[in-house]
Amino acid sequence: MTYTILALDTATEACSVALQHHDNVTTLNEISPRSHTQRILPMIDELLTRANITINQVDFLVFGRGPGSFTGVRVGVSVAQGLAMGANLPVVAISNLKAMAEEAFQKLGAKKVIALIDARMNEVYFAQFEREENEWKEVVAEQVCSPEKAISQFQLEQDTVVVGTGWSAYSQFSEQNLPLIITDIHLSSSQYMIGIAKREIQKGNTLSALDIEPVYLRNEVTWEKLPNKR
C-alpha cells in the first residue's frame, strides 16, 4: 500500500518540507535560520496545493525531532503537534543525525556514517551509524560532547563518511588527519526522513500528537507536553 506522507524539519538552519503522494516525492528546502516560524506553514501549504490535496488526506506526519537548535527543534515539534492533533494523524519522529546518514546512503551509497551537528559552546551533537539490512544501527549513541570526546569514540573503519556542520565548525577534527570521507552534506532534509519513516511505519512505530517530544540532548532544556485532552 502506498501512503501519503508529509515530512517537516526545522531543527537546523534549514527549513524543509517533503511530501510523498502517489509514489512521487516533492520537497521544498530553504536556509532560513531565523524565520522558521514564518516559513514552515506556507511551505507545507504550497506542497499540499501542488498535489491538490488537503492535510486531511495525509496518512502519516513525519518530523525532525532533533537534535539541533533549541528554537528550531521547538518549532518543529509544535507544528507537528498542531497538525497531528488537527487532522488526527499518526506521527513518526526522526533523528536529524540519522536523516543525514540516510542522505549519505541515498546519494553516495554510504553505509558507515559519522554525523556531527555544531551544538555551539565547543560541543557537537554526535552519533555514528552503520547500515545493516536496510536499517540504521547506532554504533555510537546520540550525545552532546566536545570534539575531543567525539573523536575518542570514532569507530574508524574503511569508507566511513562524515556528515553535518560539526566537522567544519571545529578545527580539532581536521587536525587529526583521520581516514574519513568528508561529504558536503551539512544540514538535514525532510525528504530523507521519509525513507526512514516508511520502515518505522511498517513496524508500527508511530506516535500520537500527545506523545511527541523533542530531543535536545542537553539536560537543562525542558519541554512541556500538551495536556491530555479527553
TARAJO-V481183 format. One line per field, one symbol per residue. phi: phi as a letter, one per 30 degrees, with the letter a starting at -180 (. if undefined). Layout:
phi: ???
This chain:
phi: .cccbcbbabdbddcbbbbcbhicccbbbbcbdcbeddcdddddeddddedibcddcdcbcbbdcjdldeddddddddddddddddchcdbbcbdddddddddddddcidcbbccbcdcihhbbdbabbbcbhibccddbdeacadedddedcecdbdidccbjdddddbdeddddhddbccccdcbdbddddddddddddddicbbcedcdbdccidddccbcdddddc
